[in-house]
Amino acid sequence: MSYVLVTAIPLLLWFVSQPLVGTVALASIAGLFVGGRRVYRLTRCFYDCQGFTFDLGGTAQITVTQIPTDEAS
């Protein structure tokens, strides 16, 4: 717990002194975290299901699948 406080106090002081930059940095970190999780889940789903489909507003769908490989050759 003390390590968290040691790093949180300087970050909090920086955030208070630079609110615009701190907000942009916090939003960027949150976006990278959420985006990284989604990419991980999408990659895992692609390898488990061998494909996935994007729905484009109910008018079109894009399906991405893996081409089966011949393991014997």
C-alpha positions as CSV (number, residue, x, y, z in Angstrom):
1,M,0.0,0.0,0.0
2,S,2.9,2.4,0.7
3,Y,4.3,2.0,-2.8
4,V,0.9,3.1,-4.2
5,L,0.9,6.2,-2.1
6,V,4.6,7.0,-3.0
7,T,3.7,7.0,-6.7
8,A,0.2,8.5,-6.3
9,I,1.2,11.6,-4.4
10,P,3.6,13.0,-7.1
11,L,1.1,12.1,-9.8
12,L,-1.7,13.8,-8.0
13,L,0.3,16.9,-7.5
14,W,1.2,16.9,-11.2
15,F,-2.4,16.4,-12.2
16,V,-3.5,19.3,-10.0
17,S,-0.8,21.6,-11.4
18,Q,-1.5,20.6,-15.1
19,P,-5.2,19.7,-15.2
20,L,-5.6,19.8,-19.0
21,V,-2.5,17.7,-19.7
22,G,-3.4,15.3,-16.8
23,T,-6.9,14.8,-18.2
24,V,-5.6,14.1,-21.7
25,A,-3.0,11.7,-20.3
26,L,-5.6,9.9,-18.1
27,A,-8.0,9.6,-21.1
28,S,-5.2,8.3,-23.3
29,I,-4.2,5.6,-20.8
30,A,-7.8,4.6,-20.3
31,G,-8.3,4.4,-24.1
32,L,-5.2,2.2,-24.5
33,F,-6.3,-0.1,-21.7
34,V,-9.8,-0.5,-23.1
35,G,-8.4,-0.9,-26.7
36,G,-5.8,-3.4,-25.6
37,R,-8.4,-5.6,-23.9
38,R,-10.7,-5.5,-26.9
39,V,-7.8,-6.4,-29.3
40,Y,-6.9,-9.3,-26.9
41,R,-10.4,-10.6,-26.8
42,L,-10.8,-10.3,-30.6
43,T,-7.6,-12.1,-31.2
44,R,-8.6,-14.9,-28.8
45,C,-12.0,-15.2,-30.4
46,F,-10.4,-15.3,-33.8
47,Y,-8.2,-18.3,-32.9
48,D,-11.0,-20.1,-31.0
49,C,-13.8,-19.6,-33.5
50,Q,-11.7,-19.4,-36.6
51,G,-13.4,-16.1,-37.7
52,F,-15.5,-13.2,-36.8
53,T,-18.1,-10.9,-38.4
54,F,-18.5,-7.1,-38.3
55,D,-22.0,-5.7,-38.7
56,L,-22.0,-2.3,-40.5
57,G,-25.1,-0.6,-39.4
58,G,-27.4,-3.5,-40.4
59,T,-26.8,-2.9,-44.1
60,A,-23.7,-5.0,-44.6
61,Q,-21.5,-7.5,-42.9
62,I,-17.8,-8.2,-43.2
63,T,-16.7,-11.7,-42.3
64,V,-13.1,-12.5,-41.6
65,T,-12.1,-16.2,-41.4
66,Q,-8.9,-18.3,-41.4
67,I,-8.1,-20.4,-44.4
68,P,-7.8,-24.0,-43.3
69,T,-4.3,-25.3,-43.6
70,D,-3.2,-28.8,-44.5
71,E,-1.2,-29.9,-41.4
72,A,0.1,-33.1,-43.2
73,S,2.3,-31.3,-45.8
